[in-house]
Amino acid sequence: MVEVSERAAEVLRRSVGAARRFEAEAGIRACRGSSTIDFILATAPEPGDATVEGDGWTLWVETGLDGTVDVGDHDRLVIR
């Protein structure tokens, strides 16, 4: 299960809001990268992704990721 901190929700709202100016279905997807968890722009979830929605944003989370989405240095999203 993934939770989202208030700071991360604000970053998600700003990021998704900007992306939706160009693509109405835009959201953010959290997925495993080569050595980290990546947060990428996407227009739809992958099969099996969990959906977390907030005020003005959608986050799709790859199966198996758990923790709290928070904000690190320079407004970078992380899972703790």
Contact map, one row per residue, 1 for C-alpha under 8 A:
11100000000000000000000000000000000000000000000000000000000000001110000000000000
11110000000000000000000000000000000000000000000000010000000010001111100000000000
11111000000000000000000000000000000000000000000000000000000000000011100000000000
01111101100000000000000000000000000000000000000000000000000000000001110000000000
00111111100000000000000000000000000000000000000000000000000000000001110000000000
00011111110000000000000000000000000000000000000000000000000000000000000000000000
00001111111000000000000000000000000000000000000000000000000000000000011000000000
00011111111100000000000000000000000000000000000000000000000000000000111000001000
00011111111110000000000000000000000000000000000000000100100000000000000000000000
00000111111111000000000000000000000000000000000000000000000000000000000000000000
00000011111111100000000000000000000000000000000000000000000000000000001000101000
00000001111111110000000000010000000000000000000000000000111000000000000000000000
00000000111111111000000000000000000000000000000000000111100000000000000000000000
00000000011111111100000000000000000000000000000000000000000000000000000000000000
00000000001111111110000000000000000000000000000000000000000000000000000000000000
00000000000111111111000001110000000000000000000000000001110000000000000000000000
00000000000011111111100000000000000000000000000000000001100000000000000000000000
00000000000001111111110000000000000000000000000000000000000000000000000000000000
00000000000000111111111101100000000000001000000000000000000000000000000000000000
00000000000000011111111111000000000000000000000000000000000000000000000000000000
00000000000000001111111100000000000000000000000000000000000000000000000000000000
00000000000000000111111100000000000000000000000000000000000000000000000000000000
00000000000000000011111111000000000000000010000000000000000000000000000000000000
00000000000000000011111111000000000000000000000000000000000000000000000000000000
00000000000000000001001111100000000000000011000000000000000000000000000000000000
00000000000000010011001111110000000000001111000000000000010000000000000000000000
00000000000000010010000011111000000000001111000000000000111100000000000000000000
00000000000100010000000001111100000000111100000000000000011100000000000000000000
00000000000000000000000000111110000001111100100000000000001111000000000000000000
00000000000000000000000000011111000011110000000000000000001111000000000000000000
00000000000000000000000000001111100011110000000000000000000011001000000000000000
00000000000000000000000000000111111111000000000000000000000001000000000000000000
00000000000000000000000000000011111111000000000000000000000000000000000000000000
00000000000000000000000000000001111100000000000000000000000000000000000000000000
00000000000000000000000000000001111110000000000000000000000000000000000000000000
00000000000000000000000000000001111111000000000000000000000000000000000000000000
00000000000000000000000000000111101111100000000000000000000000000000000000000110
00000000000000000000000000001111100111110000000000000000000000000000000000000000
00000000000000000000000000011110000011111000000000000000000000000000000000001000
00000000000000000000000000011110000001111100000000000000000000000000000000000000
00000000000000000010000001111000000000111110000000000000000000000000000000000000
00000000000000000000000001111000000000011111100000000000000000000000000000000000
00000000000000000000001011100000000000001111100000000000000000000000000000000000
00000000000000000000000011100000000000000111110000000000000000000000000000000000
00000000000000000000000000001000000000000111111110100000000110000000000000000000
00000000000000000000000000000000000000000001111110000000000001000000000000000000
00000000000000000000000000000000000000000000111110000000000000000000000000000000
00000000000000000000000000000000000000000000111111000000000001100000000000000000
00000000000000000000000000000000000000000000111111100000000111100000000000000000
00000000000000000000000000000000000000000000000111110000000111100000000000000000
00000000000000000000000000000000000000000000100011111000011110000000000000000000
01000000000000000000000000000000000000000000000001111100011110000000000000000000
00000000000000000000000000000000000000000000000000111111111000000000000000000000
00000000100010000000000000000000000000000000000000011111110000000000000000000000
00000000000010000000000000000000000000000000000000001111100000000000000000000000
00000000000010011000000000000000000000000000000000001111110000000000000000000000
00000000100110011000000000100000000000000000000000001111111000000000000000000000
00000000000100010000000001110000000000000000000000111101111100000000000000000000
00000000000100000000000000111100000000000000000000111000111110000000000000000000
00000000000000000000000000111100000000000000100011110000011111000000000000000000
01000000000000000000000000001110000000000000100011110000001111101000000000000000
00000000000000000000000000001111000000000000010111000000000111111000000000000000
00000000000000000000000000000000000000000000000111000000000011111000000000000000
00000000000000000000000000000000000000000000000000000000000001111100000000000000
11000000000000000000000000000010000000000000000000000000000011111110000000000000
11000000000000000000000000000000000000000000000000000000000000011111000000000010
11100000000000000000000000000000000000000000000000000000000000001111100000000011
01111000000000000000000000000000000000000000000000000000000000000111110000000011
01111001000000000000000000000000000000000000000000000000000000000011111000001111
00011011000000000000000000000000000000000000000000000000000000000001111100001111
00000011001000000000000000000000000000000000000000000000000000000000111110111100
00000000000000000000000000000000000000000000000000000000000000000000011111111100
00000000000000000000000000000000000000000000000000000000000000000000001111110000
00000000000000000000000000000000000000000000000000000000000000000000000111110000
00000000001000000000000000000000000000000000000000000000000000000000001111111000
00000000000000000000000000000000000000000000000000000000000000000000001111111100
00000001001000000000000000000000000000100000000000000000000000000000111100111110
00000000000000000000000000000000000010000000000000000000000000000000111100011111
00000000000000000000000000000000000010000000000000000000000000000111110000001111
00000000000000000000000000000000000000000000000000000000000000000011110000000111
